Amino acid sequence: GQSLEQPSEVTAVEGAIVQINCTYQTSGFYGLSWYQQHDGGAPTFLSYNALDGLEETGRFSSFLSRSDSYGYLLLQELQMKDSASYFCAEMTGGYQKVTFGIGTKLQVIP
Amino acid sequence: NAGVTQTPKFQVLKTGQSMTLQCAQDMNHEYMSWYRQDPGMGLRLIHYSVGAGITDQGEVPNGYNVSRSTTEDFPLRLLSAAPSQTSVYFCASSSFGGEGDQYFGPGTRLLVL
């Protein structure tokens, strides 16, 4: 079964802030990554957390709570080009295996 | 750097045929992996490798073989294609000790009739 859970779809308004949540299984957990994928394209890396707390990269931030087996991706000042699918990915077994969630399709509306 | 390259971009097979999907990277990455992506299923790990001569199974390995004779190349072999293997296949690579960032190839779109 799927070891990562994230919402399937999210809709948000241009200029707003949106948060995409991800919960994971704890066995052998090493770190949590986030990827963006536009329709017809390949996934591209956004952010990574191995320790608790917030990592900020421009308009995107990612948060991890190891005690809650939970993380989220925060997108600020949404732009139309942010409409895409966003995947959380769990690294387990000493960074030897990466498993992806089913992805969250974000639609940004005017 | 070309990054991660995959060939072919598109392929149509008949049931029972075999083929090899090629993947190469020029970043000297130790870790390479193959994923398939189907609608509503996200990216599912097929096989992965942590270095030349070392491979392991992912979530959905049945019907696929891999080998890693060099650091650069990680081909995926379909032994006897089935319609259930119709999918988009992505190869990815990363370095150990990095920040969880995998680099993906452009993908191979496979249709099995």
Interface residues (C-beta under 8 A of the other chain):
Chain A: Q2 G31 L32 S33 Y35 G41 A42 P43 T44 F45 Y48 A50 F87 A89 M91 Y95 Q96 K97 V98 T99 F100 G101 I102 G103
Chain B: Y31 S33 Y35 G40 M41 G42 L43 R44 L45 Y48 V50 D56 G58 E59 F90 A92 F96 G97 E99 G100 D101 Q102 Y103 F104 G105 P106 G107
